[in-house]
């Protein structure tokens, strides 16, 4: 089911009902970009992985969100899917304006997949974080409670003729029995404020004045005739209700994200770390810089997460799956020894495999759910069970995969996942070095340099540096000694390189170090000045050259 701002309010109860009755939920998201600046290196720890994504990904916009609710049909003994594809766009007013980055390659890719950017901007559903919602809610409540107590503004002389001219036109409108409302356009915010004041004072019992936003986003004043004093209260109530409707529309998709969180149900995704980061950052609260706080925050909001990318990278799937790219994984799981389940849907409420809408967030969420069910069924068969329904009563099947998010870039270097509910893997990096080399060198030159020490893994950082990992870890000390005095290259152990990099990159540490140096300099200068002062005093008190010389 496609959901835009036009049908969001109508669809919201359906989404809530789907979440309520689902056994598990599947999410997927599309963004305006993936990484800005330095990318993750293949030797990063989970904490470094998070820090890099936090600094390089959170300024991109989340523009499409897929939610697929898998509900058990007891009569048919199979799952049905109720899936939703949401277009998202934070449009400001009454919410805050949002600045964001976009990556040309990401937009080009989405365009090639048929993504409708016009629909995104015109019909995208707004959203905001919880702190922003709380602040705007309090502001609106406060403004409505004191709307009648605003202090009068003196009309500047240069604006008086314009205000008087508009008031005269309103008077003519009120005396005209044929028209019931009029619009006042071509006014800036200050003139509108003056008109609210003057029209409200002069025509309090005859007209009701309110602000109106046209389709072209221009703002005008709307003046409506009143028949009685009761109309004033009714229209004022309607205005306030409309302001709350606009506010709730601005909160928008955040309602859905919070319903998912409050359900406490299993949430499945494929390679879902970025999906989780953006979900938390855009709909809940800005992500914390502290990694431990991030893990605690994530686990609190989503206590059960499962990443099918991680699940498919482990036995018994690892040796049978050639590619864990989502549509490749789907194709593999459709063949023996696996089998894909049936997961039908009501017309217009979900997807079927034949739709083949790859990279549409709703469809990707749906096929991720199919992959999860296929792998779950395969694990059950291996244990001699015939379990088609996902149940946490039989948690042994899923326990190895719960709350572990796949880290694609480091998966082959012993850091395959981030553990949200426990300790992360802490592999040794004693076999890894930071290498600086001449600019003219190519990959073959580096391979030749280490040819005596077996195969190596290389990740280039720039034109003159790279990270090098030895396959023969036992030769790490030998390599370090062999190149210790080289004149052409510099080889630094990975841990030492990271310590130097982190110290340089951390502005707080640099400021503290500068402050410490400045403090020491001040002490030295103070001692020097005091010494000179004491010398001068002694010279005055004891003009004898011997005393002065001794000092």
MOWONOR-V210054 format. One line per field, one symbol per residue. burial: b if it has 9 or more other C-alpha atoms within 8 Angstrom, else e. A space follows every 50 residues. Layout:
burial = ???
//
This chain:
burial = eebbbeebeebbeebbebbeebbbbbbbbbbbbbbbeebbbbebebebbb bbbbebbbebbbbbbbbbbbbbbeeeebbbbbbbbbbbbbbbeebeeeee bbbeebbeebbeeeeeeebbeebbbbbbbbebbeebbeeeeeeeeeeeee eeeeeeeebbeebeeebeeeeebbeeeeeeebebeebeeebbebbbbbbb eeebebbbbbeeeeeeeebbbbbbbbeeeebbeebeeebbeeeeebbebb bbbbebbbbbbeebbbbbbbbbbebebbbbbbbbbebeeebebbbbebbe ebbbbbbbbbbbbeeebbeebeebeeebbbebbbeeebbbbebbbeeebb beeeeeeebbbbbbbbbbbbbbbbbbbbbbbeeeeeeeeeeeeeeebbee bbbbbbbeebbeeebbbbbbeeeeeeeeebbbbbbbbeeebeeeebbeeb eebbbbeebeeeebbbbbbbbbeebbeebbeebeeeeebbbbbbeebeee eebeeeeeebeeeeeeeeeeeeeeeeeeeeeeeebeebbeeebeeebbee e
//
